[in-house]
Amino acid sequence: MRIAIVNLTRGGLSGGYRKYLEQLIPLLQEDPRVLELDLFVPAEVVDSLDLGQTRSHAWSARDARAGSVWLKNALRRLSPDVIFIPTGRWLNFGEIPVMVSVRNMEPLTVPFAGNSIPEGIRNVARAYVARQACRQATRVMAVSSHVRDFLVNQWRVPSEKIGVVYHGVKPVTGQDAVKPKTLQSVDPGNFIFTAGSLRPARGLEDIVKALGVLRRKGRRQALVIAGEVNPGTVFYKDQVQRLALEVGAGDDLFWAGHLNSSEMSWCFLNSATFVMTSRAEACPNVVLEALAHGSLSVSTSRAPMPEFFLDLASYYEPGDVQGLADQLTTVIDLSVDKKQGLRVAAVKRAADFKWETTAFETISQLELTIESRRR
């Protein structure tokens, strides 16, 4: 099978998506079912990706504005058996079957949700593009059952057209964990940790308000927030900081910024608990990483978090600040033996999500894509 993977973006790659490509692509190449693999990525990032011997092609964002003429001609010359577009978009490549993937649920489920009006409008546009892609593609790969259910129930995409393939997560040794320079004043074992892009859909208001509740009860907890600010949501960090001041927890917030994998490991391994407050996820990498690190976790009950955590997290309803504060208190006060049991079970659960399985099942979905076009 000859595969072309086309990254239709506006010129950049998020950290999570970059990790997805770097883990997945080399494994796809190793599969005996793959004869050739060509990867098309934005010209701005093609030299920075670590993809081994993958045959990569720099694709200019200017070509997209010109109707993707260069891209279509390049793929016509290669004549792959199937094209995979992981970014929720679609292009007409004639008779070549196309599989798309849906990996971002914020534009689909909470397009505005605290965003600025321009960012909300961009989300609506992203959702429209993704919906058209799902309708026109030969096959759709969902990254969780939650995504599949949304596509079937809300967008009426035929269920037989959709396959579910989870992301993977690497096993953790902890040997490369490094304390971030931004957190030198934070004591190991005495902070709450949360991570992800700093967007309103993260729901950080819940954990900040919960800090205020804990503080009024005489319990003071530091909160480490890791993640980058997107250009369209710069205001959100300021909102969260002002809220922390209002609830008396202004001194308890530590903004870690973007962390590399070694620094993230340190935070997972040394936090009292990991908290997931997000309102919109597809296959949350940070949840898989929390499991792999054996973190004690408190999470919103919103899908798809229970799909991944199962019974290994303590849940609260989104917006229920008192419920979150109660769950944090319960988890932090668990006995040493109970904590250790949960950590071991979390690592065992993470072992269900292997990158090798992701690669194998992705190729199987591409084979079904080819068969669907033939039928």
Steps between C-alpha positions, in 0.01 A plus 500: 500500500629845403386768746513880485438689824398860437502754782258770391577780746549873486875458531568370850468191718392492864724326752256212545459448127877515445542227762229296326687512169841429650371193684274366226682551169809284568275215619285524187812462288602185686171321422546243222171610343653839416708511182543876478413789729515869408434775750393852403554757776514880519826642371550686829539181701625233259862526618414495870304172504683186617358238265796274426530409133150614405473656155372846587377771264478867598154635424454875490197663660497736202410203281181453702393854421566424134274195497767245605610462136856400590381248758252338264759475223758350738254233615391430145863424412544274805165327440464351851245231576348709779531847652473565873415853622526497883398865541124487445504648151439367152617558145376336183777278367290341230487122508747464787310401820540736796477432873467795737533513878316715755734599783363828640159516667497860623381648166238225474349516850590832668606740222445817706512386868680806632699568184518841340250557218771471228631176650147363532433579134824325405383196698167500315694505173722214620194294589347564157820389327521187716136412433548534125812285524312223680222508242726492196782273615498132414552410866529678836733405785379612844751512785250394767153351534387844617600649163336214310175541693493871428556445128224240485242666725557867424635506146327184376819351359427131425647288779640248252712779353678567832780313674635576850877509554636632829827686540783328681721599790861407574584308819657717769826428682534836672877496451496804271268711719631854548356767727396801287694820561169683535408283801812516718300638793237224482535217751480143359188314612322815612336635186207430270589465133302572184617534140383582149460796265376804689155543348160572661388144420759382754263599780780615730248712691388182678837420655580863584168543682557165674831636631300781658265249662792301639668813628190607690508158666859555609661293225743674269606327179728625223374458144743448212352581158698384197416599145535757226273795433348501152502835315120519506473431874768718657231662715412168668814476714432851635142403581615194695761701690243766595263228617775354720548841662125531559482165684814569702722251315706741292825392664422132447509500117820408320499548122749247366459592132596250231679198649700234318438130562760475779352798682148366458614170650633677807166674550298182462728301729524764772146639512261418783231452237434570133180688413315490165240776471464511120159540337589366154743221413532237229781272621671698777874431489545658841262242652698215344821654636348533845412131494846402374661694785272338758351834599218528752233673293187709549302564184187655364244234417456637147573258216743366398688513831323197657567307179871518580521530879228240567479478881855627552399863544272676748233686303309823545238674287634793292445823691440324835777677689406356840494151350846551355635630830354198680653256251840668528487473879401133482778407257773695676401346837503139377722256684844422361392146408187620321697757304755239398226263385346772281840590354572140404153459348541822299827382348338169414212685330746710297647178361174454307600796281807402299629696203565169325127426524418848372720446196367151428136606524560817297629289212204265538267800467687611188453154354125530567507838330640343183246217516215748545598688184524174305150402609 
